[in-house]
Amino acid sequence: LAALLRQASSGASRRPCELFFAGEAAASPSGVTAVKGSPPAMATAISTAMLANTGFDKRALLHGRNAKPLPEEVDVVVIGAGLLGLMAAARLKKNGHKVAVLEQRSIVGGIWSMYANSTSQVNSSEGGYNIKDLLPEGSPRKAADNRDHSTAAEILKDIAALGDSLADVIYTRVSVAKVLGTNGDYTTVVSDLNGRGGEGVAAVVRSTGVVLAINDRVGLPRPLRVPGMNRFSGVMADGTSDALSGVSWQGKRVVVFGMGAFAVENVRTALESGASHVTVVARRLGTICPKMIDYLNFVKPWDEQYRHDPLTNIKQMKCWRDCYIKSGAVAPEVWPGKVKHDGHTISVSDIWFVAHHLGKMCTKVGTLESMVEGGCVLSDGSFLPADIVVGCIGFTRNTTFCEQLTGRTEVMHSNYLDKNMMYLADAEIDETAFNSFFGSSVLEYAKFYTNTYVQAFERPDALGSILWGAAVKRTPVSLRKWTQYIAVAQELIEKDTTMRGLAADQVRERTKHFYRTMSPEAFLEVNRLEWEELHERLNGSPVSKDKQLPYLFGAAPTWCAPPSEVLG
């Protein structure tokens, strides 16, 4: 039986499954973990076992002082050892360019190492947020498939592996003060904090190119601060950086302020951990999409201009709209004219719709006015009883850092600030960004634009006019938007054969990865089962099929190419 179960699981995904035998037995089958006792005790044992591998020791991200001295000259300086900086360095190093990655902290990983909660999951399908292709051959993480909507631990393990592969070019505790120069002749002025006593030692690094991989969209978290917080008898904390680690959600009334990705993740954590009810309060309603919608945006076939079939888009949108209608969840105010509010992203969550259907959560438009002993007073004067209050009201923008370092207040739509100087950072995801082959994934954007950087560095005569020429459109750094660099990506694909091939390779290999790890038919099977199980998990007891929120995506695999066409 165990062998048959494992065989059935492998048909849905190559990710390893865990089998448990519940009840009294003389011996459990080989490769199966026995759990005994009362149903709650068995559930706890299974949960503990499954969570055992989801933790991550951030000390693995530490990089001590580089044994080599800070170089005086390299081909390219990469500022920032976050995920995008490491990706850029990996591309450049693979192509034989001398690179130095400068990081002011002692660890790599950027905002993933700073703000992610241990319970966080990626707000994107696994195949659309994946760096396995950049890991060196022989790395154990290269062969380890992550789960769909990967956990923070999985992403951090991959980042650690990528950082280890670049250890010889990473210089931590090096703070960049200024980038001087123009037109491919740059001097980066730094303070090296690795000197005696930790005192900064001034140094300069000359280079032909600079990549500023310093985060734009996510600066410091905005704290939730109102009068009366000291009177509140429950738990109140920001929803980042494991501030709520160790909190018991069981049976609690939870209020989450904000409706971005961190807010939605805290909703999931609260509900999956047994909260009795969650209320989300936001200034305006964000857009939430079911997992299947996000998956389809990556795997459906593209035409030569990287557009999906309009007919399947309409069918997809109808299913999405029906999820809102049938669940009782409130759609964003901008529907149907726009998919989302300007400045918002789209969060991915199935539990959002199932929880609304079961009456386990609701949303309100408003802001927090003050706290009292038993809960929250909103801006309209209404009162919300609460045991736990979570603040997820966004992050400050970090655009001024680029301006301070470079002295430039405008950026070209191509992400370039000057010849061979790229601002490789996330930007505002505006309305039409979701129709591109990037799929709103910052990693897919970075994969394309790190390839662009390498190609332009090696072939400036061919690509310079498109990327940093006088005719390239410019915008203030603070007003960068996805559609700006999507348009330049399309121009590169149309005008340059090599870039066209690299884009095609990126989409083809990504689609193959999706089909290899979770084909449309397999994803449907697993997603439908998860959808049904969510009802029982949130309700605390079985929910008959006729009382469940209908699963609306049964036809989705017919909108995708057959596996034989993708995998050969």
N, C-alpha and C positions, 0 to 999 in steps of 0.2 A: 504493500500500500504506500509506504514511504517513497519507494522508487517511482511509483506511478504519479504521486503528487508532485515530485520534483520534475518529472518529465513534462507534466501538464504546465507547471510553472515556467519552464524554459521556453515553452511555446509563446508565452506572452512577453517574456523579457529575459535577457541574459543575466540580469542582476540576481544574486543568490537569494534563495528563499530560506526561511527558518521554519522548521516543523516542530510542533509541540504535541505531546501526548497528555491529555487531561484525564485524571482519574487514577484509581488504584490499579496497579499492575505489578507483576513480579519483576518485569524488566521492560524497559522501553526499547523499541526497535533501534537498530543502529542508525546513528545520525539524527536521532530525534530526542529532544529534551523533554523529560517527564516533569509535569507540574501537578501537585497534589493539594488537597485541602478544600476549603469552601470556595464557591465560585468567585467571591471577591479576592480571596487569597491567590487563586490561580490567575486571575486577571492582573493582579499586581505583579506576580512573578513573571508573567509574559511581558508586561509593559517594561519591567526593569531590564529584562534580557534584551529586548529590542532597542532600548535606549542606551544600552551599554556602549555601543559603538558610535553614538552621536555626539559625544563630547570631544573637545579639542583643547589641547594644552598650547596656549599661544606662545609659550617659550620656544616652540618649534619655529616660530617666525623670527626669532632673534638672529641677528647677524653681528658678530663681533667685529672688531677692527680688522679691516682687510690687511693681509700680510704684506701686500704691495703698497708702496706709497701712492698717494693721490697723483695721478699722472698730470704732467704739465700740458700735454696736448693729446687729443683724441680726434677721431673723425666726427663723432656725435656725442653730445652730452644729453643724457636723459634726466630730467629733474622730476623726482618722485618715484618711489619704489612701490606704488600701489599696483593694482592689477594691470592697468593700462600701460604704466611705465615698464613693467616687467615684460609685457607683450611686445612693446616696441623694441626693447633691448634684445629680446630673443630673436626677433626678425633680423635686426641689424647684425647681430653676432653670427647668426646662421649664414648670412650673406658675406661674411668675411670682413665686416667693418669694425674698427676699433671703437669701443663704446665705454662710457663711464656712467653708471647710474648713481645719482647723488640723492641721498635720503636723510632728512634732518632727524628722524627718530632712529631708535636702535633696532626696530623691527620693520619687516616688509608687510605689505598687505593693504595699506591705505585704509579707506573707510571700512572695509570688511573687518580689519583687525581692531578698529576703533569703536564702531557703533552697532555691529550685528549682535543680536541676541543669540544665545545658544540654541533657542527653539526656532530661530528664523529659518525660512525657506526662501529660495530664489523666486522672485516674481516673474518667472518666465519658464517655459518648458525646458527640460534638461538639455535637449539638443541645441537650443538657441542660446544657452549660457554655459559654454563648455570650452575648456582650454587644453583638453587632452592632446590635441594635435600639436601643441607647442611644447609639450613635455618631451624630454629626450628618450630615445629608445632604451629600454631596460628599466625605466622608472616604474616601480610597482603601481604608482597612481595612474600611469598611462593605460594600463590594462584593467583598472578598477572602474567599472561603470557606476556612475552616480545614479541615485534614484531620481524620478521625475520631480521637478521643482526641488532641486538639490538642497540638502540641509547646509546650514552654515559650516558645520564641521567638514563636510565633503569639499566645499569650495575652499576653505582655509587649508585643508590638506593638499589640494592641488596647487594653491598659491605657494605653500611652503616648498613643494617639490620644484616648482618653477624657479623660485628664489634660490634654492640650493644649486640648481643647474647654472645659475648666473653668478654664483658667489664670488667668482674671481673679478667681476666687473662692478660689483655693488660696493658703494662706500657709504656706510651709515654714519650718523652723527656728523653729517656735513650739511651745514645750513647755507642755502644760496641767498646772497644779498642782492645781486644785480646781474643782469645779462646785458653786456655792452656789445656794440658793433652792428653791422648791417650787411646785407647782400652776400651772405655765406662766409663772413669773416667775424667770428664771435669770441668774446672773452667772458667767461662766467666767473664772477667774483664770489668767493665762498668764505665761510668761517668753519675751519676744521676743528671740531670739538674733541678730537681724539688725542689732543696734546696732554701734557702733564697737568694733573689737577683738573682736567676737563675744561681748561680755558681755551677759548677759541683762538685758532691761529689763522690769520688771513692767508689766502692762497688764490691763485687764478688758474683756470683751465681753458686753454684755447681750443677752438673746434671750428669745423666747417658747417656743422649743423647743430641744432638744439631742438629737443622735443620737451615741451612743458606738459608733463602728465600730472597736473595739479588739479584736483577736483574743482568743478565749477558749480554744479547744481546742489551739492551737499556740503555746506559749511558746518557751523556749529548748530546743534539742535536748539530750537526755540523752547525755552522752558515754559511750563504752565504755571503761572504765578498770579494769584488773586487774593483778595482779602479773606481772612477767616480760615486759612489753611491750618493754622495751629489748633483750631477748634474741631476739625474733622476727626472722628474717632476711628476711621478705617485706615486703609493703606493708600497713599497717593504718591505716584512716582512717574518719571518720564519713561516712555516705552522703548528705550534704547539701552545698549551697553549692559545688558543683563541687570538693569536696575531693579527688576521684579523677580530676579532669581530667588528661588526658595519660598516664594509666596504661595500659599494654598488657595486655589481658585474654587475648590469644591463647594458647591452650594452658595456661592457668593453672587451678589448683584454687582455687576461691573458696568462702569461708564467709561467709554473711550472718547477722548476729544481729538478730532482730526479724522481724515478719511483718505489718507495716502497709503502707500504700501506698508509702512511700519504700523499704522493703525489697523489695517486689515489683518496683518500678521498677529497682532496682539489679540484681536477678536478671535482668530483661530485658536491661539494658545489657550485663551480663557475658556472657550466652549469645549475644546477637546479635553481640557483638564477639569471639567465638571461644573463650570459656572452655571448658576440657575438661570441667569438672563444677562444679556449684554445690550446696552444702549449706546449707539454711536451718535455723537453730536458734532456737527461741522457747520462752518459758515455757508457752505454750499455742498451739494451732494456730488461725490466723486463717482466715477464710472467703474463698475465691477464686472468682469466677464468670467464666465465659466471656463474651466481648464480646457475643454474641447475647443472653444473658440480660439484660444491662444495657440494650441497645438496646430489647428488647421491653418493659421496664418503663416506657419513655417513650412508645412508639408504639402499643401495644395500646389498643383503645378503652376509654373510661371510662364508667361509668354516672353517674347524676345525683349520687351521693354520692362520686364519684371513686374507684370501686373497679373493678378488672379482673374479667373473667369468671372465676369459680372453676375452671371446667373447663380453660381454657387455662393457668391458674396451675398446676394439677396436672400437665398435660403438660409445661410448662416446667420444673417442679421435677424431674420424672422424667429429663428430658434432662440436667439439671445433676447429679443424683445419678449417672447413668450415666457422665458424664465422669470423676467421681472413681473409680468402680469400674473402668472399662475402662483408665484411664491408670495406675492404681496410686498416684495421689496420695492422701494420707491426709486424710479429711474431718475437720472440726473436731469436737472431743470432744462438743460440745453437740448435734450432729445425731442423730436427726431432730427432736428435741423443739423445738429453737430453730435459727434460721438462723445465728446468730453469738454469740460471747461478749459479755457486757455490756462496754461500754467499747471494743469493737473496731468498726472499720468493715468494709466489704466491698471488697476490691480486685478489679479487673477485669483479667484476663489470659488469653489463649489459650496463650501460650508456656509457662505453668505446667504445663498438662496435657500438651501435646506433649512437653515436656522430660522429664517424669516417664515418659511412655510410652517414650521413647528411652533412658532410663537416664542422662540428662544432668544430672539433679538429684534431690535427695531432701530430706526434712524430718525433723528430730529435735526432740523435746521436751527442753529443758534450758536451762542457762545457762552462760556462760563463767566458768570458775574461774581460769585463769591461761594465760599464753602461754609457750611454749618455742621454741627456734630454728626447728623445722620445722612448727609449727602450734599448735593449740588444745587445752587440757585442759578438758573439760566437768565440770559439777558431779557427774556420776555416775562420774568418774574415767576416762572414755573419752578417746581421743586422736583428733583430726581433723587430718590433714595439710593444710596450706594454703600457698598462695603469696600470696593476697590475702584480707584479713579486713576486712569492712565492718560498721560499727556503725549500726544503724537501730532503736534501742530506744525510740523515741518522743520526745515533747516534754513538758516540764512544762506544766501548766495555767496559764493566765494570768488566772484569775478575780479575783485580789486587786487587780488594777489598777483594775477598775471600782469595787470597794469603796473603794479609796483615793481615787479622784477624786470620788465622789459621796457617800461616807459611808453608803451603803445596802448592807445585807448580804443583802437579799432582792430578787428580781425576780418580777414577775407572769408567769404562763404566757403572756401575750401579748407578751413581750419588753419590756414597759414597766416603768420604775422609778417613774414619776410621770406626771402629765399632760404630754403632749408630750415626754417624755423616754424614748427607746427605747435599749435595749441591743441593737444590731444586730450579732450575732456568732454564729459557729457554736457548737454545743453538742454534748454527747454524743449520738451516733446510737444510740438504743436499739432494742430488738427490732422493734417494729412500724413504725418510721419509713419503711421501704422500701415500704410499702403506700400511701403518700400520693402526691398528684400532684407533689410536689416531687421525687420519685424519688431522694432522698438527695443531691441536688445543692444545695450551699449557694447557688449563684447563683439557682436556681429559688425557693428559700426567700426570698432577698433581694429578688427581683423582686416577689414577692407582698407582703412586709412593707414594702418601700419605697412601694409603692402604698397599703398600709394606712396608713402614716405620713402621707402627703400627704392622704388622704381624712379621717383623724381630725383633722389639723391644720385642715382647712377645714370639717369637720362634727363638731365635738366633741360637740354635743348628741345626734347620732345614734349615734356610735360609742364615746363615752367610757365608758359603763357597761360595755361588753364588754371594753374595753382597759385601763382604769385605775380602774374603779369599785371600791367597797368589797367587792363580792362576787367579784371576780376572784381566782382561786387564786394563791397565792404559794409560792415555793420559795427556799431559799438559793442565792445566785448560783453557788456551786460545784457545785450539783446540777441545773443546767439540763439538760433533755433535749429531743430533737426532738419526742417525742410530746406534750409540753406545748403547744408553739406550733402543732403540727398540729391539736390539738383546738380551739384558739381560732380558727384559720383556718377550720375547718369550721363553727364557730358564726357567724363573720362571713358566710360564704357562705349559710348557712341564713337569717340574720335580716336581711341588708342587700342590697337589689337591686343597688346599684352594685358592691359587693364581689363579688357573685355574677357579675356581668357581667365584671368585671376578671379573675377567676379563669378564667372560660370563655375570655376572649380570650387569656390567657396560654397555656393548654393548646392552644387551637386554633392559634395562631400558631407555637407550638413544634412541633406535629405537622406543620404545613405545611412548616416549615423542614426537618424530618427527611425528609419525602417529596420535597421539592424537591431536596435535596442527596444523599439516599441512601434511596430507597424500600425497603420491606421486600424486594422481589424483587431489587433491585440490591444491597442489603446482603448478602443471602444469597449472591449470586453472588460478590461481592468477598471476603466473609468465608470462604467455602468455599475459594477459591483461596489466600488467605493461609494458611489452616489447612494446606493441602497443601504449600505452599512452605516453611512453617516446618520441616517434616520434613527437606527437602533442605538447608536453611540450617544447621540445628543438626547434622545428620549429616555435612555436608561433602561429600555425594554423594547421587545420587538414591535415594529410598526407594520401593519398589514399593507400589502401592495396598493390596495385601493385608497389608503390614507396617505401614501407617500407623494411627494412632489414628482410628477411624471418626468421621466428621463426623455429628453427631446431630440437626442442626437443620433438616433439609430441609423440614419441614412448617411452619416458623415463619411464613412469609408468610400462610398460611391463617388464622392466629390474629389477623390485622390487617385493618383496613378496606381496601377497594380504593382505589387512587389517585384514581379519579374521585370517590369520596365525600369525600375529604379536600381535594383540590385544586380540585374543581368542574369 
